[in-house]
Amino acid sequence: MDEHAQMGSFIDEALNLFPGSRQPDPTKDFGTYKQMSAAFEGLGACLDEWRRNYGKIGYATQNSMSDFTKEFVRLVQIGDEEGANWTMRAIDQLAGGFGGAVRESALPDEANQFGRTIEQERMEAKAFAIFWPVIASKSDEVGEILSWKKFEGNVQAYLYGFLDVVSELAKALDPELSKPSITTEMEFALYERYIAVAESIVQRLAEERHFPGYVISNGYGRWMAYTTKLRTAAGTIAHVRREYNLRCSMLRMVKSVKA
């Protein structure tokens, strides 16, 4: 057996020994992992074909998209459905106009840092609207997630949107916790639901950690960008978990004093 054949055999054996990822109980993560797996179906095979691909545009569109998505998140949080719908239409129109300019050769190739950021912001906003109602206890089931095959941007922007929404959801906890009407039960539910959902998001994203670095550079440097963002998302969850554990500890102390 030649050297290449031996290496192939070794890799096959290693893969066969790999136990596979733990699949969370859908009743505990509100179907997050299940929905993400459905949306990601076939993505791994596609990424294998894109290992050697790499792909540019303007700050004005990127900054406008950032402003729109931040406003969309705010409107979703306060429950302004009409405003959120209007803002999402604006987001889609902005992204569509950008893509049209690329197709008409008025702008350089769409697969560039600015283009990816625009698409990424849009995916982040759409993901926030799906996950936040569950975290805020307005729903007990994560809705259907847009498949990567139907996403109108590139795959990098699709995945990075999910990576970034982990932090965006964490930031949204603070104003919710500051509401005068919040109870201890609501506070703990908010933390517990966030941790359950966010951990499943990161777990599913980590299964694509071998995403080709030259596709996902996104201005952070090749090869390590996706892994770095995964670590950032995991760190965000760890921070929220520490806050949650501190509150649990304080509650135990209060109960022991009362006893």
ABEGO torsion letter per residue (X at the ends): XBAAAAAAAAAAAAAAABAEBBBBBAAAAGGAAAAAAAAABGAAAAAAAAAABBXXBBAAAAAAAAAAAAAAAAAAAAGBAAAAAAAAAAAAAAAAAAAAAAAAGABBBABBAAAAAAAAAAAAAAAAAAAAAAAAGABABBBBBBBAAABABBAAAAAAAAAAAAAAAAAAAAAAAABAABBAAAAAAAAAAAAAAAAAAAAAAAAAAABBAAAAAGGAEBGAAAAAAAAAAAAAAAAAAAAAAAAAAAAAAAAAAAX
